[in-house]
């Protein structure tokens, strides 16, 4: 049986239909699955997510999907994209909770401060912002030129190694709005809500090679 271009991990957290629809718009096939073996066998994986960090980790652990994602990405070299909360889950952890993340890229997520340089900062960061390229991307080459994307988040990732930063975005502080190491990419914004920039990115990832 031919595998779909992208396997979307369904662990009960996230808007999966919008990602499937966006992939269909760029002519790429996808499946949504809660079967760990289907994740291990996937050609490419998207780990989505919304909500709280610890709740998401618990769902991944209880379902066996977290272990499957790590097996596919770390042991098999399968291209993996963590989107929104999924980006935070592929890191070591988050200041939002106490559970460990998947540890695929070293670093943690921290909450935006309520003030920056004496000015009030509205949290969550919500709306359109620019992503400025820090390095070329193998998994989503268009991010090497940056773009404008739609964000909704209260926590931002700080990788241990700045060489893992793919794009920077300013919201008070400068933070990593996407990261990439080898076959793993983390995307803080919502590509499925980011019009042509997001659709281009999803189309690129759907054909990325390990």
NORMO-V424203 format. One record per run of one state. SS is the DSSP state (hx for helix, st for strand, lp for the rest). FROM is the first residue (numbers start at 1). TO is the last residue. If there is no record, write none. Layout:
# NORMO-V424203
ss=<SS:SS>
from=<FROM:FROM>
to=<TO:TO>
This chain:
# NORMO-V424203
ss=<lp:st:lp:hx:lp:st:lp:hx:lp:st:lp:hx:lp:hx:lp:st:lp:hx:lp:st:lp:st:lp:st:lp:st:lp:st:lp:hx:lp:st:lp:st:lp:hx:st:lp:st:lp:st:lp:st:hx:lp:hx:lp>
from=<1:6:10:16:26:30:34:36:41:44:48:53:64:65:76:79:84:85:90:93:95:107:112:115:117:119:121:125:134:141:146:147:154:155:160:162:165:171:174:182:184:188:190:191:194:195:206>
to=<5:9:15:25:29:33:35:40:43:47:52:63:64:75:78:83:84:89:92:94:106:111:114:116:118:120:124:133:140:145:146:153:154:159:161:164:170:173:181:183:187:189:190:193:194:205:210>
